[in-house]
Amino acid sequence: MRFLFDSLFLPKLPGMKEKKVYIIPTAMGMYFLFFILIMFTISMIYGHSLAYTTTFVILTATAATAILTNDHLKKIDLISRNKEYLIQAETNTFLKVSLRNNSSFEKKIKVSIFDGPKRGSSSTTLLKPYEVNTCFIDIHGRERGVYKLDCLKVHSDFPFGLFRSWFFHNVNFCIYIYPKALNEKVDIGSFQVKESLLSPYPRSSSRASLTQTSYDEFYEYKKINESEFEASSYLNYNHIDWKVYAKKNELYLKEYSENLENNQASYFVDYDHISGGHEYRLSFIITLIDQILREHTLEVNVRVKVFEKTYDSKDFLDLDEFFCTIKKNLSSL
């Protein structure tokens, strides 16, 4: 055991080892030790046997309390050490930390995190014997940004609050606070464009598997009249099955997976074309993409340009992964 000066959010100092339990007296503990010192001094001056006995009993009880406080944090393990959190700014959110109590005793502890000098959050939780328990740490009030946590502090003042023991767990937590969505509905129609204006799109094999096996693969026949064919902006004579036309004297189009994808809604969002301040533009992009994905499902293509960086939904496995990447990158701009 080591006796060090401590505060509730004291970060990990150089030389401190992971999972090594440290202990110091609390403010009440310091008063109690001072009282014992006074009693011992009186016993020495007057040589009273009862005073000696009382001092010895109280000192023994205090030492036993320190041992209990120290042992209270043993056999506690952190379940997850690597985790990412994606949180919208200005929302009440909790960081979930899972701990396992490997002892046969119930333990009441506090868990603290640090995301800056003299700044942190803590939460009290009750760990049941031989069970995994989840601790919820309030992390609201943080501004947009990326916060990396490299350690958690687990501490307790069990049983009487005379001593505080603690140890550190090394972690690799990353919290992305992305821009808050606007409290208004935006006009997504003004950002819709033709597929040809976004070409060339990178062809992602993983994305293609969500529609058909190949972009040039035959999909189905579709009957169409001459007026519809002439009015179409994306069809050409190569799509007509002339053998069927020779037999039935009717136009049948050969639909391919690429043609189907070209009919999907396409949107282009450019940071430079949005009016307003920097934070408003970022919030506008989040709101716009969220609204696009709500009104469409998989049948949508989205390209987002922020400064010199371009994000294309076709480069991702699905739209959820695309939107998560956008949120992460806008968190650090």
C-alpha positions, -999 to +999 in steps of 0.1 A: +000+000+000+011+035-008-001+066+009-004+095-016-023+127-018-053+121-040-084+139-054-115+124-070-102+130-105-065+127-100-052+113-133-026+086-136+008+098-126+042+086-140+054+055-122+019+043-112+013+007-123-018-007-138-041-026-113-018-018-083-040-006-054-030+027-039-045+040-006-046+073+013-066+087+042-096+108+034-102+141+050-123+124+077-095+098+081-069+125+086-090+140+115-094+105+129-056+099+128-050+133+144-073+124+172-054+091+177-022+110+178-036+133+205-047+104+226-013+087+223+004+120+233-018+122+264-011+086+273+026+093+270+024+124+292+002+109+320+012+073+316-025+062+320-029+025+312-066+030+301-055+057+277-028+034+263-053+006+259-079+028+242-054+042+218-041+008+209-077-005+203-086+025+181-054+023+162-059-014+156-094-008+143-081+020+120-054-003+106-080-030+100-102-005+082-073+004+059-067-032+051-105-037+043-104-006+020-073-019+002-087-055-003-121-041-014-107-033-049-090-067-055-103-092-079-120-066-101-114-069-139-124-047-168-142-066-196-137-043-226-105-023-231-110-012-267-142+006-277-155+034-299-184+057-290-204+078-315-223+105-297-243+135-309-233+168-294-254+184-266-271+151-258-273+133-224-253+102-230-236+076-207-204+058-212-209+021-206-181+003-187-184-035-179-166-048-148-164-083-134-163-090-097-143-122-092-148-124-054-176-138-032-184-104-017-206-076-030-186-044-037-196-008-040-171+012-061-167+043-082-154+045-118-139+077-131-127+088-165-104+117-176-106+136-209-086+166-199-066+183-171-088+186-140-118+173-159-136+140-155-167+121-147-175+094-122-203+069-114-210+047-084-220+011-091-226-021-071-207-052-082-225-084-074-203-115-066-190-135-097-211-113-121-204-088-149-219-055-140-223-024-162-214+011-149-229+041-166-208+073-166-224+105-176-204+123-203-228+150-214-217+186-218-187+179-240-182+199-271-178+185-307-145+167-310-126+135-305-118+124-270-093+096-264-093+079-230-063+058-220-072+049-185-101+044-161-098+049-123-116+025-100-118+037-064-137+031-031-138+044+005-154+012+019-163+006+047-163+038+068-149+065+045-117+068+065-095+057+036-097+059-002-082+032-023-079+032-061-062+016-091-060+023-128-071+002-158-054+009-191-080+013-219-083+025-255-116+043-256-124+068-283-154+091-281-166+109-312-188+138-305-203+147-339-223+178-348-258+182-335-286+178-360-307+209-368-342+212-354-356+218-388-364+198-420-342+206-449-350+204-486-332+174-499-346+178-534-322+207-541-293+183-536-306+155-558-286+151-591-285+127-620-262+097-617-243+109-647-232+141-630-215+121-602-197+097-626-172+082-625-183+064-593-159+038-579-174+004-584-173-014-551-177-052-553-191-053-517-217-027-527-226-045-559-234-076-539-263-058-523-281-055-557-270-080-583-240-102-588-226-081-616-233-046-631-236-062-666-258-091-655-292-096-671-320-090-646-355-092-663-376-082-693-397-051-692-425-042-716-425-006-728-443+014-755-426+037-780-435+070-763-420+058-730-389+047-748-385+080-766-391+100-734-365+081-714-332+098-708-312+067-699-325+040-722-310+032-757-316+008-785-291-017-771-315-025-743-342-037-767-345-074-774-350-074-812-356-111-813-387-107-791-398-077-812-396-097-844-419-124-829-444-102-810-440-068-826-437-053-791-408-035-774-393-055-745-363-040-727-335-061-712-330-047-677-295-050-663-284-044-627-264-014-638-295+003-653-314-004-621-287+012-600-287+042-623-323+048-615-316+051-578-318+085-562-284+103-561-274+132-540-243+154-539-236+175-508-208+201-510-197+219-478-187+250-499-222+253-514-239+255-479-244+290-465-238+298-428-210+294-403-188+264-399-207+247-371-240+253-389-227+237-421-215+206-403-249+203-386-267+209-419-247+180-435-256+156-406-293+167-409-294+164-446-278+129-448-300+116-419-331+129-437-320+113-470-315+080-454-348+082-436-367+089-468-348+063-488-335+028-479-308+011-499-320+027-531-299+058-528-264+070-536-248+099-517-216+117-522-204+143-496-175+167-502-160+186-472-130+207-481-107+185-501-121+152-488-149+133-506-170+105-492-189+082-515-216+058-502-206+033-529-172+029-513-188+014-482-205-019-474-238-003-464-253+032-457-249+028-419-212+024-423-211+054-446-230+076-422-208+066-392-177+075-412-192+109-420-200+115-383-165+105-372-148+128-397-170+157-390-162+154-352-126+165-357-131+193-383 
